[in-house]
Amino acid sequence: MRLILLGLPGAGKGTQAHVLADQLGLLHISTGDMFREAAANRTELGLRAQEFMSRGELVPDEVTIGMLLERIAQPDAEKGIMLDGFPRTIPQAEALDAALGERDSQIDAVLYIEVPEDQLMSRLTGRWTCAGCGAIYHEQTNPAPEVLDCCTDAKLTQRADDQPDTVKARLDTNREWTEQLADYYEAASKLHHIDGTGDPSDITARLLAAIETVPTTAAEA
Ligand code: ADP
């Protein structure tokens, strides 16, 4: 199965992708995580991406598309993928369709997690992540335990681009393309609207219910 999680920053893509990929046995691919890792390792790609990320802008397509297509061509992607943060532009969506089409494959469904914008700002600015395993916590809604025991390397960090000014820029950047991509996948009859408000486990249940209705190319799912 090949799924895309679509939604504005803070909609819960990362949180849900972790849980769903695990439950469904899919490879979770987050282009944001890939860029952050490359930046932390100070690779050429990472340093280039960081310039854009720190301004809340999109990394240019020519960098992003190549990186993603290379990743989904790895053997561990054969079990199925859960894309989180890609595609973010129409050329990215078209490049993805073309690359999968060459392998007689396709995206099975796009899950559009929708959350009113006034909630997104507080979600993002209160967000903390474990540097060891990527677990996501929130100051109000999902506080990290006093003794962090999610993994052996547990340590809480806040993303550099979760500062209020950059959050606003990210929402401005992403609003338009998210709608464009929703239209693109609606036209392909692949779009599912998911209410992204409320308890994370309820949102997971809504996502799973939508995924159950998806006709897969069964033999290769
Ligand atoms: P969020 O959805 O919360 O903004 P991500 O972790 O998905 O966070 O992405 C962080 C940053 O990485 C983005 O603001 C952008 O600069 C860059 N990025 C991630 N994925 C893409 C993509 N598909 N195209 C362009 N830039 C991307």
py3Dmol code that shows the C-alpha trace and the ligand (Angstrom):
import py3Dmol

protein = """\
ATOM      1  CA  MET A   1       0.000   0.000   0.000  1.00  0.00           C
ATOM      2  CA  ARG A   2       1.219   3.503  -0.822  1.00  0.00           C
ATOM      3  CA  LEU A   3      -0.305   6.316   1.172  1.00  0.00           C
ATOM      4  CA  ILE A   4       0.187  10.065   1.468  1.00  0.00           C
ATOM      5  CA  LEU A   5      -0.614  12.137   4.532  1.00  0.00           C
ATOM      6  CA  LEU A   6      -1.571  15.646   3.518  1.00  0.00           C
ATOM      7  CA  GLY A   7      -2.185  18.570   5.862  1.00  0.00           C
ATOM      8  CA  LEU A   8      -0.868  21.910   7.042  1.00  0.00           C
ATOM      9  CA  PRO A   9       2.081  22.031   9.453  1.00  0.00           C
ATOM     10  CA  GLY A  10       0.781  20.955  12.842  1.00  0.00           C
ATOM     11  CA  ALA A  11      -2.136  18.938  11.451  1.00  0.00           C
ATOM     12  CA  GLY A  12      -0.641  15.833  13.021  1.00  0.00           C
ATOM     13  CA  LYS A  13       0.965  14.163  10.002  1.00  0.00           C
ATOM     14  CA  GLY A  14       4.118  13.168  11.875  1.00  0.00           C
ATOM     15  CA  THR A  15       2.314  11.853  14.958  1.00  0.00           C
ATOM     16  CA  GLN A  16      -0.129   9.805  12.912  1.00  0.00           C
ATOM     17  CA  ALA A  17       2.470   8.608  10.399  1.00  0.00           C
ATOM     18  CA  HIS A  18       4.534   7.043  13.208  1.00  0.00           C
ATOM     19  CA  VAL A  19       1.540   5.114  14.547  1.00  0.00           C
ATOM     20  CA  LEU A  20       0.018   4.122  11.214  1.00  0.00           C
ATOM     21  CA  ALA A  21       3.253   3.038   9.543  1.00  0.00           C
ATOM     22  CA  ASP A  22       3.872   0.816  12.528  1.00  0.00           C
ATOM     23  CA  GLN A  23       0.382  -0.702  12.542  1.00  0.00           C
ATOM     24  CA  LEU A  24       0.222  -1.204   8.788  1.00  0.00           C
ATOM     25  CA  GLY A  25       3.840  -2.342   8.305  1.00  0.00           C
ATOM     26  CA  LEU A  26       4.687   0.543   5.983  1.00  0.00           C
ATOM     27  CA  LEU A  27       7.922   2.485   5.642  1.00  0.00           C
ATOM     28  CA  HIS A  28       7.420   5.991   7.068  1.00  0.00           C
ATOM     29  CA  ILE A  29       9.157   8.574   4.905  1.00  0.00           C
ATOM     30  CA  SER A  30       9.210  12.173   6.115  1.00  0.00           C
ATOM     31  CA  THR A  31      11.037  14.600   3.837  1.00  0.00           C
ATOM     32  CA  GLY A  32      11.204  17.064   6.758  1.00  0.00           C
ATOM     33  CA  ASP A  33      12.987  14.434   8.897  1.00  0.00           C
ATOM     34  CA  MET A  34      15.317  13.614   5.997  1.00  0.00           C
ATOM     35  CA  PHE A  35      16.254  17.282   5.595  1.00  0.00           C
ATOM     36  CA  ARG A  36      16.747  17.746   9.348  1.00  0.00           C
ATOM     37  CA  GLU A  37      18.974  14.681   9.506  1.00  0.00           C
ATOM     38  CA  ALA A  38      21.012  15.856   6.514  1.00  0.00           C
ATOM     39  CA  ALA A  39      21.345  19.303   8.133  1.00  0.00           C
ATOM     40  CA  ALA A  40      22.473  17.765  11.437  1.00  0.00           C
ATOM     41  CA  ASN A  41      25.102  15.767   9.530  1.00  0.00           C
ATOM     42  CA  ARG A  42      26.108  18.946   7.684  1.00  0.00           C
ATOM     43  CA  THR A  43      25.942  17.306   4.259  1.00  0.00           C
ATOM     44  CA  GLU A  44      25.819  19.573   1.209  1.00  0.00           C
ATOM     45  CA  LEU A  45      22.135  18.767   0.676  1.00  0.00           C
ATOM     46  CA  GLY A  46      21.384  19.375   4.348  1.00  0.00           C
ATOM     47  CA  LEU A  47      23.084  22.755   4.469  1.00  0.00           C
ATOM     48  CA  ARG A  48      21.287  23.859   1.310  1.00  0.00           C
ATOM     49  CA  ALA A  49      17.911  22.692   2.681  1.00  0.00           C
ATOM     50  CA  GLN A  50      18.507  24.394   6.015  1.00  0.00           C
ATOM     51  CA  GLU A  51      18.590  27.856   4.406  1.00  0.00           C
ATOM     52  CA  PHE A  52      15.017  27.391   3.212  1.00  0.00           C
ATOM     53  CA  MET A  53      13.742  25.561   6.289  1.00  0.00           C
ATOM     54  CA  SER A  54      14.941  28.238   8.674  1.00  0.00           C
ATOM     55  CA  ARG A  55      12.859  30.808   6.735  1.00  0.00           C
ATOM     56  CA  GLY A  56       9.791  28.543   6.705  1.00  0.00           C
ATOM     57  CA  GLU A  57      10.041  28.218   2.909  1.00  0.00           C
ATOM     58  CA  LEU A  58       9.907  25.118   0.749  1.00  0.00           C
ATOM     59  CA  VAL A  59      13.149  23.481  -0.293  1.00  0.00           C
ATOM     60  CA  PRO A  60      13.341  23.734  -4.123  1.00  0.00           C
ATOM     61  CA  ASP A  61      11.766  20.910  -6.105  1.00  0.00           C
ATOM     62  CA  GLU A  62      14.974  19.904  -7.847  1.00  0.00           C
ATOM     63  CA  VAL A  63      16.544  19.031  -4.485  1.00  0.00           C
ATOM     64  CA  THR A  64      13.465  17.486  -2.890  1.00  0.00           C
ATOM     65  CA  ILE A  65      12.247  15.335  -5.773  1.00  0.00           C
ATOM     66  CA  GLY A  66      15.628  13.667  -6.364  1.00  0.00           C
ATOM     67  CA  MET A  67      16.051  12.878  -2.677  1.00  0.00           C
ATOM     68  CA  LEU A  68      12.563  11.357  -2.345  1.00  0.00           C
ATOM     69  CA  LEU A  69      12.691   9.295  -5.532  1.00  0.00           C
ATOM     70  CA  GLU A  70      16.020   7.860  -4.457  1.00  0.00           C
ATOM     71  CA  ARG A  71      14.534   6.904  -1.094  1.00  0.00           C
ATOM     72  CA  ILE A  72      11.457   5.144  -2.466  1.00  0.00           C
ATOM     73  CA  ALA A  73      13.656   3.124  -4.836  1.00  0.00           C
ATOM     74  CA  GLN A  74      15.381   1.435  -1.847  1.00  0.00           C
ATOM     75  CA  PRO A  75      14.423  -2.197  -1.142  1.00  0.00           C
ATOM     76  CA  ASP A  76      12.829  -1.404   2.240  1.00  0.00           C
ATOM     77  CA  ALA A  77      10.205   0.711   0.446  1.00  0.00           C
ATOM     78  CA  GLU A  78       8.846  -2.360  -1.318  1.00  0.00           C
ATOM     79  CA  LYS A  79       6.687  -3.312   1.666  1.00  0.00           C
ATOM     80  CA  GLY A  80       4.690  -0.099   1.119  1.00  0.00           C
ATOM     81  CA  ILE A  81       5.159   3.542   2.039  1.00  0.00           C
ATOM     82  CA  MET A  82       3.558   6.218   4.175  1.00  0.00           C
ATOM     83  CA  LEU A  83       4.640   9.603   2.821  1.00  0.00           C
ATOM     84  CA  ASP A  84       4.610  12.499   5.279  1.00  0.00           C
ATOM     85  CA  GLY A  85       5.455  15.965   3.939  1.00  0.00           C
ATOM     86  CA  PHE A  86       5.777  14.892   0.321  1.00  0.00           C
ATOM     87  CA  PRO A  87       4.489  15.873  -2.170  1.00  0.00           C
ATOM     88  CA  ARG A  88       4.167  19.536  -1.308  1.00  0.00           C
ATOM     89  CA  THR A  89       3.921  20.964  -4.818  1.00  0.00           C
ATOM     90  CA  ILE A  90       2.193  19.846  -8.014  1.00  0.00           C
ATOM     91  CA  PRO A  91       5.535  19.124  -9.788  1.00  0.00           C
ATOM     92  CA  GLN A  92       6.456  16.880  -6.836  1.00  0.00           C
ATOM     93  CA  ALA A  93       3.128  15.038  -7.148  1.00  0.00           C
ATOM     94  CA  GLU A  94       3.617  14.623 -10.889  1.00  0.00           C
ATOM     95  CA  ALA A  95       7.185  13.355 -10.472  1.00  0.00           C
ATOM     96  CA  LEU A  96       5.968  10.846  -7.874  1.00  0.00           C
ATOM     97  CA  ASP A  97       3.159   9.592 -10.121  1.00  0.00           C
ATOM     98  CA  ALA A  98       5.564   9.236 -13.039  1.00  0.00           C
ATOM     99  CA  ALA A  99       8.178   7.349 -10.988  1.00  0.00           C
ATOM    100  CA  LEU A 100       5.596   4.948  -9.546  1.00  0.00           C
ATOM    101  CA  GLY A 101       3.939   4.541 -12.934  1.00  0.00           C
ATOM    102  CA  GLU A 102       7.241   3.368 -14.408  1.00  0.00           C
ATOM    103  CA  ARG A 103       7.081   0.502 -11.928  1.00  0.00           C
ATOM    104  CA  ASP A 104       3.385  -0.240 -12.626  1.00  0.00           C
ATOM    105  CA  SER A 105       2.595   1.124  -9.231  1.00  0.00           C
ATOM    106  CA  GLN A 106       0.613   4.064  -7.900  1.00  0.00           C
ATOM    107  CA  ILE A 107      -0.526   6.004  -4.837  1.00  0.00           C
ATOM    108  CA  ASP A 108      -3.518   4.197  -3.325  1.00  0.00           C
ATOM    109  CA  ALA A 109      -4.904   6.981  -1.157  1.00  0.00           C
ATOM    110  CA  VAL A 110      -4.267  10.485   0.129  1.00  0.00           C
ATOM    111  CA  LEU A 111      -5.437  11.243   3.648  1.00  0.00           C
ATOM    112  CA  TYR A 112      -6.029  14.942   4.141  1.00  0.00           C
ATOM    113  CA  ILE A 113      -5.927  15.736   7.855  1.00  0.00           C
ATOM    114  CA  GLU A 114      -7.852  18.944   8.433  1.00  0.00           C
ATOM    115  CA  VAL A 115      -7.518  21.160  11.501  1.00  0.00           C
ATOM    116  CA  PRO A 116      -8.781  24.767  11.874  1.00  0.00           C
ATOM    117  CA  GLU A 117      -5.857  27.155  11.545  1.00  0.00           C
ATOM    118  CA  ASP A 118      -6.304  28.824  14.933  1.00  0.00           C
ATOM    119  CA  GLN A 119      -5.424  25.486  16.549  1.00  0.00           C
ATOM    120  CA  LEU A 120      -2.316  24.931  14.427  1.00  0.00           C
ATOM    121  CA  MET A 121      -0.291  27.819  15.835  1.00  0.00           C
ATOM    122  CA  SER A 122      -0.564  26.618  19.454  1.00  0.00           C
ATOM    123  CA  ARG A 123       0.061  23.027  18.437  1.00  0.00           C
ATOM    124  CA  LEU A 124       3.333  23.939  16.720  1.00  0.00           C
ATOM    125  CA  THR A 125       4.762  26.380  19.204  1.00  0.00           C
ATOM    126  CA  GLY A 126       4.186  23.930  22.101  1.00  0.00           C
ATOM    127  CA  ARG A 127       5.693  20.929  20.342  1.00  0.00           C
ATOM    128  CA  TRP A 128       8.674  18.959  21.635  1.00  0.00           C
ATOM    129  CA  THR A 129      10.344  15.951  20.025  1.00  0.00           C
ATOM    130  CA  CYS A 130      12.546  13.211  21.449  1.00  0.00           C
ATOM    131  CA  ALA A 131      15.893  13.450  19.678  1.00  0.00           C
ATOM    132  CA  GLY A 132      16.394   9.711  20.128  1.00  0.00           C
ATOM    133  CA  CYS A 133      13.233   8.187  18.616  1.00  0.00           C
ATOM    134  CA  GLY A 134      11.233  11.071  17.141  1.00  0.00           C
ATOM    135  CA  ALA A 135       8.315  10.687  19.594  1.00  0.00           C
ATOM    136  CA  ILE A 136       6.245  13.883  19.593  1.00  0.00           C
ATOM    137  CA  TYR A 137       4.958  15.594  22.766  1.00  0.00           C
ATOM    138  CA  HIS A 138       3.008  18.780  23.418  1.00  0.00           C
ATOM    139  CA  GLU A 139       3.175  21.112  26.417  1.00  0.00           C
ATOM    140  CA  GLN A 140      -0.607  21.168  26.888  1.00  0.00           C
ATOM    141  CA  THR A 141      -2.137  18.223  25.120  1.00  0.00           C
ATOM    142  CA  ASN A 142       0.447  15.470  25.435  1.00  0.00           C
ATOM    143  CA  PRO A 143       3.086  16.430  27.994  1.00  0.00           C
ATOM    144  CA  ALA A 144       6.252  14.352  28.071  1.00  0.00           C
ATOM    145  CA  PRO A 145       6.631  12.316  31.294  1.00  0.00           C
ATOM    146  CA  GLU A 146       8.987  13.767  33.901  1.00  0.00           C
ATOM    147  CA  VAL A 147      11.367  10.883  33.356  1.00  0.00           C
ATOM    148  CA  LEU A 148      11.577  10.377  29.630  1.00  0.00           C
ATOM    149  CA  ASP A 149      11.717   6.661  28.914  1.00  0.00           C
ATOM    150  CA  CYS A 150      10.583   6.364  25.291  1.00  0.00           C
ATOM    151  CA  CYS A 151      14.008   5.165  24.114  1.00  0.00           C
ATOM    152  CA  THR A 152      17.578   4.660  25.274  1.00  0.00           C
ATOM    153  CA  ASP A 153      18.741   7.985  23.815  1.00  0.00           C
ATOM    154  CA  ALA A 154      15.799   9.990  25.177  1.00  0.00           C
ATOM    155  CA  LYS A 155      16.224  13.787  25.095  1.00  0.00           C
ATOM    156  CA  LEU A 156      13.632  16.488  24.371  1.00  0.00           C
ATOM    157  CA  THR A 157      14.356  19.096  21.724  1.00  0.00           C
ATOM    158  CA  GLN A 158      12.293  21.802  20.069  1.00  0.00           C
ATOM    159  CA  ARG A 159      12.458  22.175  16.307  1.00  0.00           C
ATOM    160  CA  ALA A 160      14.229  25.341  15.187  1.00  0.00           C
ATOM    161  CA  ASP A 161      11.356  26.133  12.819  1.00  0.00           C
ATOM    162  CA  ASP A 162       8.716  25.865  15.579  1.00  0.00           C
ATOM    163  CA  GLN A 163       9.420  29.452  16.741  1.00  0.00           C
ATOM    164  CA  PRO A 164       6.277  31.652  16.343  1.00  0.00           C
ATOM    165  CA  ASP A 165       7.591  33.822  13.455  1.00  0.00           C
ATOM    166  CA  THR A 166       8.710  30.835  11.415  1.00  0.00           C
ATOM    167  CA  VAL A 167       5.506  28.951  12.194  1.00  0.00           C
ATOM    168  CA  LYS A 168       3.500  31.809  10.697  1.00  0.00           C
ATOM    169  CA  ALA A 169       5.704  31.795   7.584  1.00  0.00           C
ATOM    170  CA  ARG A 170       5.294  28.018   7.252  1.00  0.00           C
ATOM    171  CA  LEU A 171       1.515  28.269   7.436  1.00  0.00           C
ATOM    172  CA  ASP A 172       1.510  31.050   4.832  1.00  0.00           C
ATOM    173  CA  THR A 173       3.800  29.045   2.532  1.00  0.00           C
ATOM    174  CA  ASN A 174       1.838  25.838   2.863  1.00  0.00           C
ATOM    175  CA  ARG A 175      -1.797  26.993   2.758  1.00  0.00           C
ATOM    176  CA  GLU A 176      -1.962  27.411  -0.998  1.00  0.00           C
ATOM    177  CA  TRP A 177      -0.079  24.305  -2.085  1.00  0.00           C
ATOM    178  CA  THR A 178      -2.011  22.099   0.312  1.00  0.00           C
ATOM    179  CA  GLU A 179      -5.274  23.150  -1.350  1.00  0.00           C
ATOM    180  CA  GLN A 180      -3.744  22.651  -4.800  1.00  0.00           C
ATOM    181  CA  LEU A 181      -2.642  19.128  -3.908  1.00  0.00           C
ATOM    182  CA  ALA A 182      -6.041  18.341  -2.388  1.00  0.00           C
ATOM    183  CA  ASP A 183      -7.619  19.337  -5.742  1.00  0.00           C
ATOM    184  CA  TYR A 184      -5.045  17.282  -7.666  1.00  0.00           C
ATOM    185  CA  TYR A 185      -5.804  14.097  -5.723  1.00  0.00           C
ATOM    186  CA  GLU A 186      -9.540  14.818  -5.594  1.00  0.00           C
ATOM    187  CA  ALA A 187      -9.477  14.837  -9.398  1.00  0.00           C
ATOM    188  CA  ALA A 188      -7.806  11.404  -9.266  1.00  0.00           C
ATOM    189  CA  SER A 189     -10.518  10.176  -6.802  1.00  0.00           C
ATOM    190  CA  LYS A 190      -7.880   9.450  -4.174  1.00  0.00           C
ATOM    191  CA  LEU A 191      -8.605  12.103  -1.584  1.00  0.00           C
ATOM    192  CA  HIS A 192     -10.073  11.307   1.845  1.00  0.00           C
ATOM    193  CA  HIS A 193     -10.965  14.149   4.221  1.00  0.00           C
ATOM    194  CA  ILE A 194     -10.071  13.355   7.814  1.00  0.00           C
ATOM    195  CA  ASP A 195     -11.178  15.454  10.793  1.00  0.00           C
ATOM    196  CA  GLY A 196      -7.880  16.180  12.551  1.00  0.00           C
ATOM    197  CA  THR A 197      -9.330  17.620  15.763  1.00  0.00           C
ATOM    198  CA  GLY A 198      -9.667  15.823  19.086  1.00  0.00           C
ATOM    199  CA  ASP A 199      -7.822  12.952  20.656  1.00  0.00           C
ATOM    200  CA  PRO A 200      -4.863  11.570  18.648  1.00  0.00           C
ATOM    201  CA  SER A 201      -6.164   7.999  19.059  1.00  0.00           C
ATOM    202  CA  ASP A 202      -9.568   9.022  17.649  1.00  0.00           C
ATOM    203  CA  ILE A 203      -7.817  10.581  14.665  1.00  0.00           C
ATOM    204  CA  THR A 204      -5.863   7.340  14.153  1.00  0.00           C
ATOM    205  CA  ALA A 205      -9.164   5.431  14.197  1.00  0.00           C
ATOM    206  CA  ARG A 206     -10.635   7.797  11.569  1.00  0.00           C
ATOM    207  CA  LEU A 207      -7.576   7.335   9.378  1.00  0.00           C
ATOM    208  CA  LEU A 208      -7.703   3.548   9.682  1.00  0.00           C
ATOM    209  CA  ALA A 209     -11.420   3.549   8.843  1.00  0.00           C
ATOM    210  CA  ALA A 210     -10.701   5.547   5.684  1.00  0.00           C
ATOM    211  CA  ILE A 211      -7.792   3.290   4.731  1.00  0.00           C
ATOM    212  CA  GLU A 212     -10.029   0.223   5.043  1.00  0.00           C
ATOM    213  CA  THR A 213     -12.217   1.532   2.244  1.00  0.00           C
ATOM    214  CA  VAL A 214      -9.266   1.882  -0.141  1.00  0.00           C
ATOM    215  CA  PRO A 215      -9.144  -0.587  -3.004  1.00  0.00           C
ATOM    216  CA  THR A 216      -5.521  -1.693  -3.259  1.00  0.00           C
ATOM    217  CA  THR A 217      -3.741  -3.342  -6.104  1.00  0.00           C
ATOM    218  CA  ALA A 218      -4.045  -6.397  -3.869  1.00  0.00           C
ATOM    219  CA  ALA A 219      -1.243  -8.572  -5.198  1.00  0.00           C
ATOM    220  CA  GLU A 220       1.432  -5.992  -4.467  1.00  0.00           C
ATOM    221  CA  ALA A 221      -0.178  -4.309  -1.432  1.00  0.00           C
TER     222      ALA A 221
END
"""
ligand_1 = """\
27
ADP
P 5.921 20.821 8.728
O 4.908 20.070 7.908
O 5.556 20.793 10.166
O 6.267 22.182 8.218
P 8.161 19.069 7.943
O 8.962 18.388 8.966
O 7.330 18.204 7.042
O 7.282 20.075 8.764
O 9.078 19.995 7.037
C 9.963 20.947 7.578
C 10.547 21.820 6.468
O 11.273 20.988 5.526
C 9.521 22.553 5.611
O 9.112 23.774 6.198
C 10.298 22.744 4.299
O 11.223 23.796 4.401
C 11.101 21.450 4.186
N 10.385 20.415 3.411
C 9.923 19.217 3.882
N 9.327 18.507 2.901
C 9.389 19.274 1.779
C 8.941 19.120 0.437
N 8.268 18.021 0.037
N 9.195 20.120 -0.439
C 9.852 21.212 -0.074
N 10.295 21.439 1.168
C 10.075 20.491 2.103
"""
view = py3Dmol.view(width=600, height=400)
view.addModel(protein, "pdb")
view.setStyle({"model": 0}, {"cartoon": {"style": "trace"}})
view.addModel(ligand_1, "xyz")
view.setStyle({"model": 1}, {"stick": {}})
view.zoomTo()
view.show()
